[in-house]
Amino acid sequence: MRSILEFAEKVTLAAYTVQPSDLDLLRSHGLDDETIFDVVEIVGFFNSA
């Protein structure tokens, strides 16, 4: 869970710095690409409000 929150913070504060290694870390915690996309989508939704 902590890795998801840290990723969400990174997407919020500096999305341009997200690297493939960030995605690999999430995958190593059991997230698939669809779930990672969901995280990014939700973060983007809340940041646009």
N, C-alpha and C positions, 0 to 999 in steps of 0.2 A: 504494500500500500504506500509506503514512504517513497518508493521510487516513482510511483505514479504522481504523487503530489509534487515531488521535486521536478519531474518532467513538466507538469502543468505550470509550475512557477517559471520554468525556463521559457516555455512557449509564450507565457504572458509578458515577461520582461524583456526577452531577447530572442524572439522566434528565429531570427536570421542566424543564430549560433547553433541551432539544432543540427547535430551530425548523425550519420548512420550509426555511430557507436551508441548514441542515446537510445535509438530504436532497438539496437541489439541488447542493451541492458534490460529494456522492458520485456523483450522476447525471452530473455534468460529467466525472468520472473514468471513466465507462463502466459504472457499476453500475446495474442495473435495480431496480425495486421489490422483486422477489422476492429478489434478492441482499441488498439492504438489510435486508429482513425476516430473512433467514438470519443476518446479522451480529447483529441485535438478539436473536434467539432464542438464539444461541450464547452471547452475552455474559450474557444472563439465566440460562441454564443454569449457567454457571460461577460466577456470582455467588450462586446459591442454594446452592451446595455448601459 
